[in-house]
Each structure stands twice: as structure tokens, then as C-alpha cells.
Amino acid sequence: MIGRRQLPAEYVQWNERWGAPFGHPCAQQYGIGYRLRDPDVARFGPFAFQVNASTRQFEYPWAYFTARPARGMRVLEVGGGLSGLQFVMALEGCDVTNVDPSSSEGWSLMPGMSWSLSLDNIRMLNTAFGTDVHIVEERIQNAELPDGSFDRVFCMSVLEHVDVEEGKSVLRAAERLLAPGGLCLVTVDLFLDLRPFGVLDRNFWGTNVDVHELVRAVDMELVCGDRSELFGFPEFDEQRVVDLLPELLIGHYPALSQAFALRRRG
């Protein structure tokens, strides 16, 4: 499915509760570097420490309500950085691991706009929010984690930034790490300036990845997602998406947000 401009009431309430996707209003007058140095970082909320696209106002609550977290659930976030979702899931009583190869070094969006995804900052946020998120400084494909050791895997706006083969390997690793019946929650940007809508194949942010090709690389069941709104599926209808644009949530890239969930069989 593609995120709509009109969010369900429960999504709006969830965003207000957690300050998603940009942090609580008090955070907006400060840069991320200042927030990380503030004596009371928790006042900004768990989503105040990573730059997010506006489409995350749909993605985060969609992932939460589709995952239906419960206390004791084992959760893995792929490329979570300083995302607030990992801390929300931990505050809900989940056992959370963030697999991110960039967590040990600074990451720069563009010159003059950078902040640290350091382990020290993760530890500091864990202390501030009373959580215990575990960090693995590897790609999910290389992480030495036991097979079948997670109930949920979140992959939020990651796959459009890597090539198709790496995207396939990410989903294969997620399938291996999920327990039978576990869910993999995925969002993928759909850029309006790239083919089939525009004339380019790639922009600064990534590509319009063939979601169907990614899904076919694993033996997981598509349990949430409209095939007509997932790029690459035979049912994908470009003209229908164009006709729906007034109803769809368009990020500033500009991009739409495709969302789907896969269940490990067994």
C-alpha cells in the first residue's frame, strides 16, 4: 500500500504521543547536535535525534500497528541509526536489537549537516529513555545472530538506498533471523522524479527498486500490502497511482511511501 495524506486517527494519536517523526514541538527550535547535548534529552522525545522525511508520519505508526508489539517480543531494526522506533519498541517492553554498520562512525546527509550515530549516543539515549537497545555494528547479512531469534524485523526506508542484489540479501537475512510466523515490516520510497513517473533512473537518495523482485527472492508470504501500489508487481498500476496523487502523502523528495509486511512460513 501507499501512505495516504489523511492518516487514521490512531496514527495521529500515536505520532502525538511519541513526537513522531520529528520530535516533540520543543525540539524544533534546536538542531540535533544541541538536542544530543541537552541535560534532559528525553524531553525532546525518541524521534528527535535523526532527520526524517515527512512520509515517516505514516510509516512509523503503520509499522507499529501492523507489528502489534507485545512485552517480551524480540525485535530487530535494520539500519535504525538513532531512529525513535527502536526506543518506542523497547519502551513497550520488547527486546530490541539495531543492526547498523554506520553506528560506529559519523554519518553526513550533506556538507554542513551531520551528526553522530556513535555507540556513546545510543547508550546515552538508552539511559535517557530507560531502555536497553542492543547495537550490532554490521550489515544484517553479516550479523552473527542466531537463526529464528526474532519475532519482528523492521526495515524502514532502507532498500531504496541499496542495489537490488543487496536488497535481496537483506530480506533473505531477515527471513533467516525470523522465527516461524514472524513478520518483516518494510517501507520503500517511490520517487516521483524517477521512472516510471520521471525521466531519471536514480536521484541523490536512491532508485525506484522493483519490490516484486525483492519479494520473490524470499519464501515469505505477503500478508499486508496492495500489489497494485507496489512498484514492480504485475498488478502495479502507474496511472492509478498518478490519479490518486491528491490523496497520497508526498514527501519533500518528492516521494511516496510503499509499505508491506512479509510473514515467515512455518
Secondary structure as GFF3:
##gff-version 3
##sequence-region A 1 266
A	DSSP	alpha_helix	9	18	.	.	.	ID=ss1
A	DSSP	three_ten_helix	25	27	.	.	.	ID=ss2
A	DSSP	alpha_helix	32	37	.	.	.	ID=ss3
A	DSSP	three_ten_helix	41	44	.	.	.	ID=ss4
A	DSSP	alpha_helix	56	67	.	.	.	ID=ss5
A	DSSP	beta_strand	74	78	.	.	.	ID=ss6
A	DSSP	alpha_helix	84	91	.	.	.	ID=ss7
A	DSSP	beta_strand	95	99	.	.	.	ID=ss8
A	DSSP	beta_strand	106	110	.	.	.	ID=ss9
A	DSSP	beta_strand	113	116	.	.	.	ID=ss10
A	DSSP	alpha_helix	119	129	.	.	.	ID=ss11
A	DSSP	beta_strand	134	136	.	.	.	ID=ss12
A	DSSP	beta_strand	150	156	.	.	.	ID=ss13
A	DSSP	three_ten_helix	159	161	.	.	.	ID=ss14
A	DSSP	alpha_helix	164	177	.	.	.	ID=ss15
A	DSSP	beta_strand	178	191	.	.	.	ID=ss16
A	DSSP	alpha_helix	211	216	.	.	.	ID=ss17
A	DSSP	beta_strand	220	224	.	.	.	ID=ss18
A	DSSP	three_ten_helix	227	229	.	.	.	ID=ss19
A	DSSP	alpha_helix	238	244	.	.	.	ID=ss20
A	DSSP	three_ten_helix	245	247	.	.	.	ID=ss21
A	DSSP	beta_strand	255	264	.	.	.	ID=ss22
###
